[in-house]
Amino acid sequence: MQDFQKQCYEKLELNIIIKKLADIAILPAVKKQILELKPINDLNILNVELTNVEECTGIVRRLERAPFYLASEYDNTLKLLKKGGSLSGLEIYDTVKLYQTISANCNLVNDLNKFQIEANYYRELVNELYINQYINKELIKSIDENGNVLDDASVELKSIRKKLVNIEANVKQKLQEIISKEGSKLSQTSVVLRDDRFCLAVKSEYKNVVKGVIHDTSASMQTCFIEPLAVSQLMNDKVRLLEQEKEEINRILKRLSELLQGEVEVLINNFDILKKIDLMFAKARELHGEVSGEHGVGYAKSPYFVESKNETYINLLKGIKSAFDPKNILNPGKLYN
């Protein structure tokens, strides 16, 4: 029986279909889920699935694909939170993307209501999603999209970074003052970096006149690279502040991780729902649901428009636009470059 099923799957090119479906999905967890899909022989379940996919196909054709800003392996982040682990800045920002995705899907549901488009299954799923506004504001205030901790993450961090900026300014000022005063004793008037310290190229005969720390000597022994004493003291202060900054960043990441740990069950539920939405819309896209619009596809749908049309169709549109707008004056870059 298993051999017969295998032959049937091969005849139906089921593996090819599953691979294409996985490529269309956005979330890595859903891609993995699709690759492990097995055929269903329960007619009731099949009818429900087909109804839901048909509904999502209609949404794509009338408006757009369900929007997703989250495309990382967020399930790994949730596992780490469940274990009480601390997250990196990028891992924390993934929850911001999760909330952005929820918000965008809520907006899509509002549009469905506005245009009176039937979408009971999708609407029910979206209505179960939840954004913790307090956590969302804390994350946005604290972490940027590259995972960097922002100044506003804490009063202490902002104070440390302000002091660092002042030190940088004072270092530059001191160096310029010394260059102006001791210019005749220097081999060059530009600042030289040695061992991550700001040095001046001092002629060897004046190495005892310009007070500071010698970090290097030229191959000819004619020049000593000296970090002026006043600058050295400032740089030591900078090193101390950088260590404080590192400690404060770690404290902030730990605090935000603990905040998410308390919300982890809700986040897991949100992610499970988004996986269902991604799977349904991937199936809808595989059924060739396409983006349409009465007077154009609009900004929100433009990424999905190019995805839903083949290369020949896109090239035809480009040719038409080039013929009527050879200088690319009208809406340049709005749909494609």
N, C-alpha and C positions, 0 to 999 in steps of 0.2 A: 504493500500500500504506500509506504514511504517513497519507494522508487517511482511509483506512478505519479505521486504528488510532485516529486522533483522534476519529472519529465513535463508535467503540466506547467509548473512554474517557469521552466526553461522555454517552453513553447510560447507562453504569455509574456516572456521577457520581463518577468517580475523584478529580477535583480536590477535591470536597467532602469525600470520605473522608480524603484526605491532609491537608487543612486541619484537620479534626477531630482526626486523629491527632497532628498537630504541636501542637495546643493542649493535648493530654493529657500530652505529654512534659514533663519537668522541665528537663533540661539544654538551654541554648540551642544547643549544638553538635548535639544530637540533633534538635531542632526544625528546624534548617537541613538536616540530613541527610534528614529525612522529606520536606521540601518538594521535595527533589531526587530522590526515589525514582522508579524506573521499573519497570513490570511485568516479572515473570520468567516465561519460558516453559519453563524447565527443570523437568521434573516431579520429579526427585530433590531439587533444592534446595527446591522448593515443599513437598514432603512433610516435609522436615527442619524448615523454617520453621513449618509448621502444627503439627507435634509440639511444638516448643519453645514456641510461643504457647499451645497447649492446656495445657501444663505450667504456665506462668505464670498462666493463667486459673484453674487449680485451686488454686494457691497463694493467689491473691487471695480466692477464695471460701472457702477453709478458714481462712486466717490474715490476711494483709494484703498490700498492695502493697509491693514492695521499697522500703525507706525511703531517702530522699535528703535530706541536709542541705546539700549543695552544689547551688547553682542559678545560679552565675555563669558567665561566659565564661572558664572555667578554661583553655581551649585557648590563649587569648591570653597568660595567665600563663606557660604552659609554653614558648611561643615566645620570650618575653622571657628566661626562664631559659636556654634553649638559646643565646641570643645573649650570655649573660654579663651581662645587665642586672640592676640592683637593683630590688627590689620595694617597693611601699608596704606599710604595715601591714595594710591590708585585703586586698591581694593575697596577702600571706604567710598571713593567717588563713584564706584559702580552702583551704590545704592542711590546716589543722586540720579544716575541714568535710569535706574529702575523707576524712581518716582517720576522722572520726565516721561518715560514710556507710559506709565499709568495716566498721567495728566493728558498726554496726547490722545490716548484711547478714549478717555472721557470726553474730550472735545469731539472726537469722531462720532461717538454716540449722540452727542448733542446735535451734530449735523444730520445724523440719521433721523432723529426726532423732528428736526426742522423740515426735512424734505419728505417726511412720512414714509420712510423706507423700512420695510419689515426686516427685523433683525433680532428676533427674540432670544436666540441662543447666545449670540455675541453680546447683546445688551445685558443679559443675566450675568455673564462672566465678568464683564467690566464693572457692573454694579457691586460685585463682591470684592473688588480691589480697594485698597485703603492706603492713603498717604498720611503718615504722621507728620503734620506740619511743623511741629517744634523740632523734630529731628532733622527734617529737610532743611529748615533755615539754619540750623547749627552746622550741618555739613557744607552747605553752599557758602556760608560765612568763613568756614575754616579751611576748605580744600579746593584747589582749582582742578581743571580737567586733566592736567598732567600729573596730578597726585601731590603737588607741592602744598605745603602748609602755608596759609596766608597770614599776613600780619594781624588781621582781626580775629584770629583764632583765640587769642588771649591778650590781656592787657600787658602781661609780662613779656610776651614775645614781641609785641609792638614796641615796647620800651627798649628791649635788647637790640632790635634791628635799627631803631632810631640812633642809638649810641654807636652802632657799627657804621652807619652812614656818616655820622659826625667825625668818627675816627678817620675814615677814608678821606674826608675833606681836609682834616687837619694834617694828615700825612702829606697830601699833595701840596698844601700850603707851606709846610716846613721844608720840603724838598726844594720848592721854588725859591724860598728865602735863602737857603744854603747855596743853591746854584748861582743866584744873583750876587751873593756876598763872596763866594769862593771860586768864582768862574775861572780865574787865572790858574788855579791849582788843579783843575780838572782836565782830563784827556778828552772828554766830550761832555756836552751839557745836557744830554738826555739821561733819563733814569734807566738803570739796568736791573733786571730781575735775577737774583741769585738765591737758590734755596728758598724760593717763595718769599724772599725779603727784598725790599726796595733799596737798591744800592746806587752809589755815585762812583763813576770811574775817576779815581784820584791818582794823580801822578805820584810815582813811588817816593820821590823826594819829599812829598808833603803828607805822607801817610800818618805821621805823628802830629800833624797840624790839624787835620780834619778829624775830630774826635768821633769814634764809633767802633763798630765791630767789623773786622775784615772777614769777608765771606769767600773771597776768591782772588786770584792773581792772574794776570794775563800771561800767555806763553812766553812773551818777551821779558817778563818781569818788570816792565816799565809802568804798569798800571795796577793799582789795587782797587778792588771793588768793596767799598766801605758802606755799611749801613750806619748813617749818622745816629749819634746817641739819642737825640730827641725823637727821631723816627723809630728807633729800636724800642723805646719805652712805649710808644703808641702801638706798635705792632704786637708787643707783649700783651697789652690791654685787649687788642683785637683777638688774639688767640684765646684769651680767657673768656671773652664774650661769645666767641664762636662755640666754645664748649658749653656755655650756658644755653646758647640757642639750640644746640643739639639735644640737650637734656630736656628743654622745654618742648621741643617738637615731639620727642618720644612720649612725654607726659600727655600732650594733646592727643596724639594718636591712640594712646591707651584709653584716655577718657572717652573719645568718640567710639572706639571699639566696644567699650563697656555699655555705651548708650545703645549701640546696635544689638548687643547681646541680649538686652532686656526686651528687644523688639523682634527677636529672631523668629519666633513662631509665626508672627504676622508676615514677616518678610518671606518665609518659606511658602506660606499660603499664596502671597502675591506672585511669587515666581512660578509656582505650580499652575496658577491660572494663566499667566503669560505664556507658559509652555503650551497649554491647550490652544490658546489663540494663535500662536506662531504655527503650530501644526495644522490647524484648520485652514489658515490663510495660505500656507505652503501648498496644501492639497488644492485649494481654490485656484492658485496660480498655475499649478500643474494641469488643471482643467481648462487652462487658457482664458481665465478671467482677465479682462483687459481694462486699462484706464481710459475713461472717456470724459468729455466735457462739452457743454453746449457752446461756450465761447472760448474754449481753450482748457488745458488741463489744470492750470494754476500752479502756484509754488509748491504746495504740499504734495501734489501728485507727480511732479516732474521726475523724481528719482525712479518711480515705479513705471512711468511711461516708457522710458528707454528700455527698461527691463522687460516690458510686456510686448515690445515690438521686435521684429527680426531686423537684421542688418540691412537687407534690401529696402525695407520700408523706410528705415531711418535715413538711408542715403538718398532715397527719393525725396523725402521732406527737405533734406539739406539742399538738394539740387533746386527745388522749387523756391526755397528761401533765397538761395544765391542768385537766382534769375531775377527775382523781384526786389532784392535788397543786396546788390553786389558789394556795397561798402559796409555791410553788417551794422547798420545804424539802428534798426528796429529791434528792441529787446535783445541786445547782444549777450550771449551766455546764459539766457534765461532757461533754455531747455537743454542745449548742448553747445559746445564750442565749435 
